[in-house]
């Protein structure tokens, strides 16, 4: 995976950003976890989320999934 600097922050984000719109909707929590783990294995550390995704369930699920790696991911 290639990474890019996020402005002058010193933070590096993956070239790809993974959208979590399906978390809690089309993808139940177990499927969301599988997708998240696959993206992390691929080197993705940049995730898009919004409180409108699945009426906030997406953010709840993602919050649980990043509990052990919060300092390693960037949320937008």
PyMOL Python script that loads the backbone (N, CA, C, O; Angstrom):
from pymol import cmd

cmd.read_pdbstr("""\
ATOM      1  N   UNK A   1       0.841  -1.175   0.000  1.00  0.00           N
ATOM      2  CA  UNK A   1       0.000   0.000   0.000  1.00  0.00           C
ATOM      3  C   UNK A   1       0.888   1.240   0.000  1.00  0.00           C
ATOM      4  O   UNK A   1       1.900   1.295   0.698  1.00  0.00           O
ATOM      5  N   UNK A   2       0.502   2.204  -0.771  1.00  0.00           N
ATOM      6  CA  UNK A   2       1.206   3.485  -0.763  1.00  0.00           C
ATOM      7  C   UNK A   2       0.489   4.421   0.206  1.00  0.00           C
ATOM      8  O   UNK A   2      -0.726   4.344   0.390  1.00  0.00           O
ATOM      9  N   UNK A   3       1.268   5.302   0.815  1.00  0.00           N
ATOM     10  CA  UNK A   3       0.734   6.238   1.801  1.00  0.00           C
ATOM     11  C   UNK A   3       1.099   7.660   1.399  1.00  0.00           C
ATOM     12  O   UNK A   3       2.105   7.894   0.729  1.00  0.00           O
ATOM     13  N   UNK A   4       0.272   8.596   1.816  1.00  0.00           N
ATOM     14  CA  UNK A   4       0.489  10.007   1.530  1.00  0.00           C
ATOM     15  C   UNK A   4       0.408  10.796   2.831  1.00  0.00           C
ATOM     16  O   UNK A   4      -0.350  10.452   3.738  1.00  0.00           O
ATOM     17  N   UNK A   5       1.197  11.853   2.903  1.00  0.00           N
ATOM     18  CA  UNK A   5       1.155  12.728   4.077  1.00  0.00           C
ATOM     19  C   UNK A   5      -0.160  13.479   4.100  1.00  0.00           C
ATOM     20  O   UNK A   5      -0.644  13.931   3.062  1.00  0.00           O
ATOM     21  N   UNK A   6      -0.733  13.610   5.274  1.00  0.00           N
ATOM     22  CA  UNK A   6      -1.961  14.367   5.453  1.00  0.00           C
ATOM     23  C   UNK A   6      -1.571  15.788   5.834  1.00  0.00           C
ATOM     24  O   UNK A   6      -1.413  16.117   7.010  1.00  0.00           O
ATOM     25  N   UNK A   7      -1.422  16.610   4.823  1.00  0.00           N
ATOM     26  CA  UNK A   7      -0.974  17.982   5.046  1.00  0.00           C
ATOM     27  C   UNK A   7       0.378  17.993   5.717  1.00  0.00           C
ATOM     28  O   UNK A   7       1.276  17.241   5.337  1.00  0.00           O
ATOM     29  N   UNK A   8       0.526  18.849   6.718  1.00  0.00           N
ATOM     30  CA  UNK A   8       1.790  18.961   7.459  1.00  0.00           C
ATOM     31  C   UNK A   8       1.682  18.328   8.851  1.00  0.00           C
ATOM     32  O   UNK A   8       2.455  18.654   9.752  1.00  0.00           O
ATOM     33  N   UNK A   9       0.725  17.430   9.011  1.00  0.00           N
ATOM     34  CA  UNK A   9       0.467  16.840  10.325  1.00  0.00           C
ATOM     35  C   UNK A   9       1.472  15.767  10.706  1.00  0.00           C
ATOM     36  O   UNK A   9       1.625  15.452  11.886  1.00  0.00           O
ATOM     37  N   UNK A  10       2.155  15.203   9.722  1.00  0.00           N
ATOM     38  CA  UNK A  10       3.033  14.076   9.973  1.00  0.00           C
ATOM     39  C   UNK A  10       2.301  12.747   9.909  1.00  0.00           C
ATOM     40  O   UNK A  10       2.922  11.687   9.988  1.00  0.00           O
ATOM     41  N   UNK A  11       0.996  12.799   9.766  1.00  0.00           N
ATOM     42  CA  UNK A  11       0.178  11.589   9.667  1.00  0.00           C
ATOM     43  C   UNK A  11       0.207  11.093   8.233  1.00  0.00           C
ATOM     44  O   UNK A  11       0.089  11.880   7.294  1.00  0.00           O
ATOM     45  N   UNK A  12       0.364   9.796   8.066  1.00  0.00           N
ATOM     46  CA  UNK A  12       0.350   9.170   6.741  1.00  0.00           C
ATOM     47  C   UNK A  12      -0.946   8.388   6.591  1.00  0.00           C
ATOM     48  O   UNK A  12      -1.321   7.613   7.470  1.00  0.00           O
ATOM     49  N   UNK A  13      -1.625   8.599   5.473  1.00  0.00           N
ATOM     50  CA  UNK A  13      -2.861   7.864   5.198  1.00  0.00           C
ATOM     51  C   UNK A  13      -2.661   7.011   3.949  1.00  0.00           C
ATOM     52  O   UNK A  13      -1.915   7.364   3.036  1.00  0.00           O
ATOM     53  N   UNK A  14      -3.355   5.877   3.947  1.00  0.00           N
ATOM     54  CA  UNK A  14      -3.278   4.986   2.795  1.00  0.00           C
ATOM     55  C   UNK A  14      -3.839   5.680   1.559  1.00  0.00           C
ATOM     56  O   UNK A  14      -4.709   6.546   1.646  1.00  0.00           O
ATOM     57  N   UNK A  15      -3.320   5.276   0.422  1.00  0.00           N
ATOM     58  CA  UNK A  15      -3.773   5.842  -0.849  1.00  0.00           C
ATOM     59  C   UNK A  15      -5.263   5.567  -1.050  1.00  0.00           C
ATOM     60  O   UNK A  15      -5.965   6.358  -1.681  1.00  0.00           O
ATOM     61  N   UNK A  16      -5.736   4.455  -0.516  1.00  0.00           N
ATOM     62  CA  UNK A  16      -7.148   4.100  -0.613  1.00  0.00           C
ATOM     63  C   UNK A  16      -7.855   4.405   0.702  1.00  0.00           C
ATOM     64  O   UNK A  16      -7.319   4.159   1.783  1.00  0.00           O
ATOM     65  N   UNK A  17      -9.057   4.941   0.592  1.00  0.00           N
ATOM     66  CA  UNK A  17      -9.908   5.186   1.750  1.00  0.00           C
ATOM     67  C   UNK A  17     -11.093   4.228   1.632  1.00  0.00           C
ATOM     68  O   UNK A  17     -11.725   4.146   0.578  1.00  0.00           O
ATOM     69  N   UNK A  18     -11.392   3.511   2.704  1.00  0.00           N
ATOM     70  CA  UNK A  18     -12.482   2.542   2.678  1.00  0.00           C
ATOM     71  C   UNK A  18     -13.745   3.162   3.258  1.00  0.00           C
ATOM     72  O   UNK A  18     -13.740   3.644   4.391  1.00  0.00           O
ATOM     73  N   UNK A  19     -14.819   3.148   2.488  1.00  0.00           N
ATOM     74  CA  UNK A  19     -16.104   3.666   2.935  1.00  0.00           C
ATOM     75  C   UNK A  19     -16.869   2.621   3.726  1.00  0.00           C
ATOM     76  O   UNK A  19     -16.943   1.461   3.318  1.00  0.00           O
ATOM     77  N   UNK A  20     -17.435   3.020   4.848  1.00  0.00           N
ATOM     78  CA  UNK A  20     -18.110   2.086   5.740  1.00  0.00           C
ATOM     79  C   UNK A  20     -19.631   2.201   5.671  1.00  0.00           C
ATOM     80  O   UNK A  20     -20.324   1.848   6.625  1.00  0.00           O
ATOM     81  N   UNK A  21     -20.147   2.688   4.558  1.00  0.00           N
ATOM     82  CA  UNK A  21     -21.580   2.908   4.421  1.00  0.00           C
ATOM     83  C   UNK A  21     -22.390   1.626   4.630  1.00  0.00           C
ATOM     84  O   UNK A  21     -23.521   1.687   5.113  1.00  0.00           O
ATOM     85  N   UNK A  22     -21.835   0.483   4.279  1.00  0.00           N
ATOM     86  CA  UNK A  22     -22.591  -0.769   4.403  1.00  0.00           C
ATOM     87  C   UNK A  22     -22.572  -1.346   5.826  1.00  0.00           C
ATOM     88  O   UNK A  22     -23.377  -2.222   6.142  1.00  0.00           O
ATOM     89  N   UNK A  23     -21.672  -0.869   6.680  1.00  0.00           N
ATOM     90  CA  UNK A  23     -21.596  -1.387   8.050  1.00  0.00           C
ATOM     91  C   UNK A  23     -22.927  -1.122   8.765  1.00  0.00           C
ATOM     92  O   UNK A  23     -23.390   0.016   8.838  1.00  0.00           O
ATOM     93  N   UNK A  24     -23.522  -2.176   9.282  1.00  0.00           N
ATOM     94  CA  UNK A  24     -24.777  -2.034  10.003  1.00  0.00           C
ATOM     95  C   UNK A  24     -26.000  -1.974   9.119  1.00  0.00           C
ATOM     96  O   UNK A  24     -27.124  -1.888   9.612  1.00  0.00           O
ATOM     97  N   UNK A  25     -25.789  -2.018   7.806  1.00  0.00           N
ATOM     98  CA  UNK A  25     -26.900  -2.022   6.851  1.00  0.00           C
ATOM     99  C   UNK A  25     -26.847  -3.315   6.057  1.00  0.00           C
ATOM    100  O   UNK A  25     -27.290  -4.366   6.522  1.00  0.00           O
ATOM    101  N   UNK A  26     -26.296  -3.223   4.850  1.00  0.00           N
ATOM    102  CA  UNK A  26     -26.133  -4.420   4.022  1.00  0.00           C
ATOM    103  C   UNK A  26     -25.211  -5.434   4.681  1.00  0.00           C
ATOM    104  O   UNK A  26     -25.355  -6.638   4.467  1.00  0.00           O
ATOM    105  N   UNK A  27     -24.273  -4.959   5.476  1.00  0.00           N
ATOM    106  CA  UNK A  27     -23.308  -5.837   6.157  1.00  0.00           C
ATOM    107  C   UNK A  27     -23.594  -5.841   7.649  1.00  0.00           C
ATOM    108  O   UNK A  27     -23.547  -4.796   8.298  1.00  0.00           O
ATOM    109  N   UNK A  28     -23.891  -7.013   8.191  1.00  0.00           N
ATOM    110  CA  UNK A  28     -24.086  -7.104   9.632  1.00  0.00           C
ATOM    111  C   UNK A  28     -22.739  -6.928  10.329  1.00  0.00           C
ATOM    112  O   UNK A  28     -21.716  -6.745   9.668  1.00  0.00           O
ATOM    113  N   UNK A  29     -22.734  -6.981  11.644  1.00  0.00           N
ATOM    114  CA  UNK A  29     -21.500  -6.697  12.377  1.00  0.00           C
ATOM    115  C   UNK A  29     -20.389  -7.691  12.053  1.00  0.00           C
ATOM    116  O   UNK A  29     -19.229  -7.298  11.928  1.00  0.00           O
ATOM    117  N   UNK A  30     -20.726  -8.968  11.915  1.00  0.00           N
ATOM    118  CA  UNK A  30     -19.710  -9.983  11.604  1.00  0.00           C
ATOM    119  C   UNK A  30     -19.111  -9.754  10.218  1.00  0.00           C
ATOM    120  O   UNK A  30     -17.898  -9.863  10.042  1.00  0.00           O
ATOM    121  N   UNK A  31     -19.945  -9.443   9.247  1.00  0.00           N
ATOM    122  CA  UNK A  31     -19.461  -9.178   7.890  1.00  0.00           C
ATOM    123  C   UNK A  31     -18.644  -7.895   7.861  1.00  0.00           C
ATOM    124  O   UNK A  31     -17.629  -7.817   7.169  1.00  0.00           O
ATOM    125  N   UNK A  32     -19.084  -6.891   8.610  1.00  0.00           N
ATOM    126  CA  UNK A  32     -18.335  -5.631   8.712  1.00  0.00           C
ATOM    127  C   UNK A  32     -16.944  -5.891   9.276  1.00  0.00           C
ATOM    128  O   UNK A  32     -15.962  -5.322   8.800  1.00  0.00           O
ATOM    129  N   UNK A  33     -16.860  -6.745  10.283  1.00  0.00           N
ATOM    130  CA  UNK A  33     -15.569  -7.082  10.890  1.00  0.00           C
ATOM    131  C   UNK A  33     -14.671  -7.787   9.874  1.00  0.00           C
ATOM    132  O   UNK A  33     -13.470  -7.525   9.817  1.00  0.00           O
ATOM    133  N   UNK A  34     -15.246  -8.669   9.084  1.00  0.00           N
ATOM    134  CA  UNK A  34     -14.452  -9.347   8.055  1.00  0.00           C
ATOM    135  C   UNK A  34     -13.908  -8.346   7.044  1.00  0.00           C
ATOM    136  O   UNK A  34     -12.740  -8.418   6.665  1.00  0.00           O
ATOM    137  N   UNK A  35     -14.751  -7.411   6.605  1.00  0.00           N
ATOM    138  CA  UNK A  35     -14.300  -6.398   5.654  1.00  0.00           C
ATOM    139  C   UNK A  35     -13.206  -5.529   6.269  1.00  0.00           C
ATOM    140  O   UNK A  35     -12.187  -5.255   5.636  1.00  0.00           O
ATOM    141  N   UNK A  36     -13.430  -5.100   7.510  1.00  0.00           N
ATOM    142  CA  UNK A  36     -12.445  -4.267   8.187  1.00  0.00           C
ATOM    143  C   UNK A  36     -11.105  -4.992   8.297  1.00  0.00           C
ATOM    144  O   UNK A  36     -10.059  -4.416   7.998  1.00  0.00           O
ATOM    145  N   UNK A  37     -11.135  -6.235   8.718  1.00  0.00           N
ATOM    146  CA  UNK A  37      -9.888  -6.998   8.858  1.00  0.00           C
ATOM    147  C   UNK A  37      -9.181  -7.177   7.519  1.00  0.00           C
ATOM    148  O   UNK A  37      -7.952  -7.121   7.457  1.00  0.00           O
ATOM    149  N   UNK A  38      -9.930  -7.388   6.466  1.00  0.00           N
ATOM    150  CA  UNK A  38      -9.313  -7.519   5.137  1.00  0.00           C
ATOM    151  C   UNK A  38      -8.653  -6.208   4.711  1.00  0.00           C
ATOM    152  O   UNK A  38      -7.563  -6.216   4.139  1.00  0.00           O
ATOM    153  N   UNK A  39      -9.313  -5.084   4.988  1.00  0.00           N
ATOM    154  CA  UNK A  39      -8.721  -3.795   4.606  1.00  0.00           C
ATOM    155  C   UNK A  39      -7.459  -3.528   5.415  1.00  0.00           C
ATOM    156  O   UNK A  39      -6.471  -3.023   4.881  1.00  0.00           O
ATOM    157  N   UNK A  40      -7.489  -3.864   6.692  1.00  0.00           N
ATOM    158  CA  UNK A  40      -6.291  -3.667   7.524  1.00  0.00           C
ATOM    159  C   UNK A  40      -5.151  -4.553   7.033  1.00  0.00           C
ATOM    160  O   UNK A  40      -4.000  -4.120   6.993  1.00  0.00           O
ATOM    161  N   UNK A  41      -5.467  -5.791   6.660  1.00  0.00           N
ATOM    162  CA  UNK A  41      -4.448  -6.696   6.108  1.00  0.00           C
ATOM    163  C   UNK A  41      -3.851  -6.137   4.822  1.00  0.00           C
ATOM    164  O   UNK A  41      -2.680  -6.372   4.522  1.00  0.00           O
ATOM    165  N   UNK A  42      -4.652  -5.402   4.070  1.00  0.00           N
ATOM    166  CA  UNK A  42      -4.185  -4.804   2.814  1.00  0.00           C
ATOM    167  C   UNK A  42      -3.405  -3.512   3.051  1.00  0.00           C
ATOM    168  O   UNK A  42      -2.827  -2.957   2.117  1.00  0.00           O
ATOM    169  N   UNK A  43      -3.386  -3.033   4.293  1.00  0.00           N
ATOM    170  CA  UNK A  43      -2.624  -1.828   4.618  1.00  0.00           C
ATOM    171  C   UNK A  43      -3.446  -0.554   4.674  1.00  0.00           C
ATOM    172  O   UNK A  43      -2.893   0.532   4.853  1.00  0.00           O
ATOM    173  N   UNK A  44      -4.744  -0.669   4.524  1.00  0.00           N
ATOM    174  CA  UNK A  44      -5.596   0.530   4.583  1.00  0.00           C
ATOM    175  C   UNK A  44      -5.696   1.004   6.030  1.00  0.00           C
ATOM    176  O   UNK A  44      -5.923   0.220   6.952  1.00  0.00           O
ATOM    177  N   UNK A  45      -5.517   2.319   6.199  1.00  0.00           N
ATOM    178  CA  UNK A  45      -5.643   2.921   7.529  1.00  0.00           C
ATOM    179  C   UNK A  45      -6.556   4.148   7.510  1.00  0.00           C
ATOM    180  O   UNK A  45      -6.601   4.901   8.483  1.00  0.00           O
ATOM    181  N   UNK A  46      -7.281   4.353   6.412  1.00  0.00           N
ATOM    182  CA  UNK A  46      -8.058   5.554   6.163  1.00  0.00           C
ATOM    183  C   UNK A  46      -9.506   5.129   5.910  1.00  0.00           C
ATOM    184  O   UNK A  46      -9.781   4.400   4.957  1.00  0.00           O
ATOM    185  N   UNK A  47     -10.428   5.582   6.757  1.00  0.00           N
ATOM    186  CA  UNK A  47     -11.818   5.131   6.706  1.00  0.00           C
ATOM    187  C   UNK A  47     -12.780   6.300   6.663  1.00  0.00           C
ATOM    188  O   UNK A  47     -12.627   7.280   7.391  1.00  0.00           O
ATOM    189  N   UNK A  48     -13.780   6.179   5.790  1.00  0.00           N
ATOM    190  CA  UNK A  48     -14.831   7.177   5.662  1.00  0.00           C
ATOM    191  C   UNK A  48     -16.061   6.678   6.413  1.00  0.00           C
ATOM    192  O   UNK A  48     -16.475   5.530   6.249  1.00  0.00           O
ATOM    193  N   UNK A  49     -16.635   7.539   7.227  1.00  0.00           N
ATOM    194  CA  UNK A  49     -17.862   7.198   7.934  1.00  0.00           C
ATOM    195  C   UNK A  49     -18.698   8.458   8.117  1.00  0.00           C
ATOM    196  O   UNK A  49     -18.203   9.576   7.974  1.00  0.00           O
ATOM    197  N   UNK A  50     -19.960   8.259   8.433  1.00  0.00           N
ATOM    198  CA  UNK A  50     -20.862   9.390   8.681  1.00  0.00           C
ATOM    199  C   UNK A  50     -22.013   8.897   9.538  1.00  0.00           C
ATOM    200  O   UNK A  50     -22.392   7.729   9.468  1.00  0.00           O
ATOM    201  N   UNK A  51     -22.565   9.784  10.344  1.00  0.00           N
ATOM    202  CA  UNK A  51     -23.669   9.374  11.206  1.00  0.00           C
ATOM    203  C   UNK A  51     -24.925   9.032  10.407  1.00  0.00           C
ATOM    204  O   UNK A  51     -25.854   8.429  10.945  1.00  0.00           O
ATOM    205  N   UNK A  52     -24.959   9.405   9.153  1.00  0.00           N
ATOM    206  CA  UNK A  52     -26.102   9.064   8.294  1.00  0.00           C
ATOM    207  C   UNK A  52     -26.023   7.624   7.778  1.00  0.00           C
ATOM    208  O   UNK A  52     -27.033   7.075   7.337  1.00  0.00           O
ATOM    209  N   UNK A  53     -24.854   7.014   7.828  1.00  0.00           N
ATOM    210  CA  UNK A  53     -24.714   5.641   7.355  1.00  0.00           C
ATOM    211  C   UNK A  53     -25.405   4.697   8.335  1.00  0.00           C
ATOM    212  O   UNK A  53     -25.006   4.586   9.494  1.00  0.00           O
ATOM    213  N   UNK A  54     -26.434   4.028   7.859  1.00  0.00           N
ATOM    214  CA  UNK A  54     -27.192   3.060   8.660  1.00  0.00           C
ATOM    215  C   UNK A  54     -27.658   3.664   9.982  1.00  0.00           C
ATOM    216  O   UNK A  54     -27.651   3.004  11.021  1.00  0.00           O
ATOM    217  N   UNK A  55     -28.063   4.930   9.920  1.00  0.00           N
ATOM    218  CA  UNK A  55     -28.580   5.657  11.097  1.00  0.00           C
ATOM    219  C   UNK A  55     -27.622   5.599  12.293  1.00  0.00           C
ATOM    220  O   UNK A  55     -28.051   5.456  13.438  1.00  0.00           O
ATOM    221  N   UNK A  56     -26.325   5.712  12.011  1.00  0.00           N
ATOM    222  CA  UNK A  56     -25.315   5.755  13.058  1.00  0.00           C
ATOM    223  C   UNK A  56     -24.709   4.407  13.413  1.00  0.00           C
ATOM    224  O   UNK A  56     -23.692   4.356  14.105  1.00  0.00           O
ATOM    225  N   UNK A  57     -25.306   3.320  12.958  1.00  0.00           N
ATOM    226  CA  UNK A  57     -24.787   1.983  13.276  1.00  0.00           C
ATOM    227  C   UNK A  57     -23.398   1.788  12.694  1.00  0.00           C
ATOM    228  O   UNK A  57     -22.564   1.111  13.297  1.00  0.00           O
ATOM    229  N   UNK A  58     -23.137   2.371  11.532  1.00  0.00           N
ATOM    230  CA  UNK A  58     -21.825   2.247  10.915  1.00  0.00           C
ATOM    231  C   UNK A  58     -20.737   2.748  11.856  1.00  0.00           C
ATOM    232  O   UNK A  58     -19.716   2.086  12.044  1.00  0.00           O
ATOM    233  N   UNK A  59     -20.959   3.916  12.444  1.00  0.00           N
ATOM    234  CA  UNK A  59     -19.968   4.485  13.356  1.00  0.00           C
ATOM    235  C   UNK A  59     -19.838   3.660  14.634  1.00  0.00           C
ATOM    236  O   UNK A  59     -18.738   3.510  15.167  1.00  0.00           O
ATOM    237  N   UNK A  60     -20.953   3.124  15.126  1.00  0.00           N
ATOM    238  CA  UNK A  60     -20.897   2.287  16.326  1.00  0.00           C
ATOM    239  C   UNK A  60     -20.055   1.036  16.074  1.00  0.00           C
ATOM    240  O   UNK A  60     -19.210   0.667  16.890  1.00  0.00           O
ATOM    241  N   UNK A  61     -20.298   0.394  14.938  1.00  0.00           N
ATOM    242  CA  UNK A  61     -19.560  -0.819  14.593  1.00  0.00           C
ATOM    243  C   UNK A  61     -18.086  -0.492  14.376  1.00  0.00           C
ATOM    244  O   UNK A  61     -17.208  -1.176  14.904  1.00  0.00           O
ATOM    245  N   UNK A  62     -17.819   0.551  13.602  1.00  0.00           N
ATOM    246  CA  UNK A  62     -16.425   0.918  13.341  1.00  0.00           C
ATOM    247  C   UNK A  62     -15.708   1.266  14.645  1.00  0.00           C
ATOM    248  O   UNK A  62     -14.535   0.932  14.814  1.00  0.00           O
ATOM    249  N   UNK A  63     -16.391   1.923  15.549  1.00  0.00           N
ATOM    250  CA  UNK A  63     -15.793   2.251  16.843  1.00  0.00           C
ATOM    251  C   UNK A  63     -15.337   1.008  17.591  1.00  0.00           C
ATOM    252  O   UNK A  63     -14.257   0.988  18.180  1.00  0.00           O
ATOM    253  N   UNK A  64     -16.159  -0.015  17.563  1.00  0.00           N
ATOM    254  CA  UNK A  64     -15.765  -1.268  18.227  1.00  0.00           C
ATOM    255  C   UNK A  64     -14.597  -1.926  17.491  1.00  0.00           C
ATOM    256  O   UNK A  64     -13.698  -2.484  18.120  1.00  0.00           O
ATOM    257  N   UNK A  65     -14.615  -1.858  16.170  1.00  0.00           N
ATOM    258  CA  UNK A  65     -13.575  -2.517  15.379  1.00  0.00           C
ATOM    259  C   UNK A  65     -12.206  -1.855  15.534  1.00  0.00           C
ATOM    260  O   UNK A  65     -11.180  -2.529  15.443  1.00  0.00           O
ATOM    261  N   UNK A  66     -12.180  -0.562  15.764  1.00  0.00           N
ATOM    262  CA  UNK A  66     -10.887   0.130  15.870  1.00  0.00           C
ATOM    263  C   UNK A  66     -10.383   0.229  17.304  1.00  0.00           C
ATOM    264  O   UNK A  66      -9.340   0.836  17.547  1.00  0.00           O
ATOM    265  N   UNK A  67     -11.094  -0.348  18.244  1.00  0.00           N
ATOM    266  CA  UNK A  67     -10.718  -0.218  19.657  1.00  0.00           C
ATOM    267  C   UNK A  67      -9.257  -0.582  19.921  1.00  0.00           C
ATOM    268  O   UNK A  67      -8.591   0.072  20.723  1.00  0.00           O
ATOM    269  N   UNK A  68      -8.764  -1.607  19.258  1.00  0.00           N
ATOM    270  CA  UNK A  68      -7.383  -2.053  19.499  1.00  0.00           C
ATOM    271  C   UNK A  68      -6.352  -1.378  18.601  1.00  0.00           C
ATOM    272  O   UNK A  68      -5.153  -1.607  18.756  1.00  0.00           O
ATOM    273  N   UNK A  69      -6.809  -0.546  17.660  1.00  0.00           N
ATOM    274  CA  UNK A  69      -5.847   0.066  16.726  1.00  0.00           C
ATOM    275  C   UNK A  69      -6.175   1.542  16.471  1.00  0.00           C
ATOM    276  O   UNK A  69      -5.817   2.084  15.425  1.00  0.00           O
ATOM    277  N   UNK A  70      -6.844   2.184  17.411  1.00  0.00           N
ATOM    278  CA  UNK A  70      -7.312   3.560  17.190  1.00  0.00           C
ATOM    279  C   UNK A  70      -6.193   4.526  16.813  1.00  0.00           C
ATOM    280  O   UNK A  70      -6.409   5.433  16.009  1.00  0.00           O
ATOM    281  N   UNK A  71      -5.032   4.350  17.367  1.00  0.00           N
ATOM    282  CA  UNK A  71      -3.931   5.256  17.056  1.00  0.00           C
ATOM    283  C   UNK A  71      -3.354   5.007  15.669  1.00  0.00           C
ATOM    284  O   UNK A  71      -2.530   5.791  15.198  1.00  0.00           O
ATOM    285  N   UNK A  72      -3.765   3.946  15.016  1.00  0.00           N
ATOM    286  CA  UNK A  72      -3.223   3.575  13.704  1.00  0.00           C
ATOM    287  C   UNK A  72      -4.157   3.896  12.548  1.00  0.00           C
ATOM    288  O   UNK A  72      -3.784   3.710  11.390  1.00  0.00           O
ATOM    289  N   UNK A  73      -5.365   4.374  12.835  1.00  0.00           N
ATOM    290  CA  UNK A  73      -6.320   4.649  11.755  1.00  0.00           C
ATOM    291  C   UNK A  73      -6.737   6.112  11.759  1.00  0.00           C
ATOM    292  O   UNK A  73      -6.680   6.799  12.778  1.00  0.00           O
ATOM    293  N   UNK A  74      -7.157   6.561  10.584  1.00  0.00           N
ATOM    294  CA  UNK A  74      -7.638   7.923  10.409  1.00  0.00           C
ATOM    295  C   UNK A  74      -9.084   7.827   9.945  1.00  0.00           C
ATOM    296  O   UNK A  74      -9.384   7.105   8.994  1.00  0.00           O
ATOM    297  N   UNK A  75      -9.982   8.548  10.608  1.00  0.00           N
ATOM    298  CA  UNK A  75     -11.388   8.556  10.240  1.00  0.00           C
ATOM    299  C   UNK A  75     -11.746   9.883   9.600  1.00  0.00           C
ATOM    300  O   UNK A  75     -11.262  10.939  10.009  1.00  0.00           O
ATOM    301  N   UNK A  76     -12.592   9.815   8.600  1.00  0.00           N
ATOM    302  CA  UNK A  76     -13.074  11.023   7.957  1.00  0.00           C
ATOM    303  C   UNK A  76     -14.575  10.968   7.850  1.00  0.00           C
ATOM    304  O   UNK A  76     -15.192  11.898   7.332  1.00  0.00           O
TER     305      UNK A  76
END
""", "prot")
cmd.dss("prot")
cmd.show_as("cartoon", "prot")
cmd.util.cbc("prot")
cmd.orient("prot")
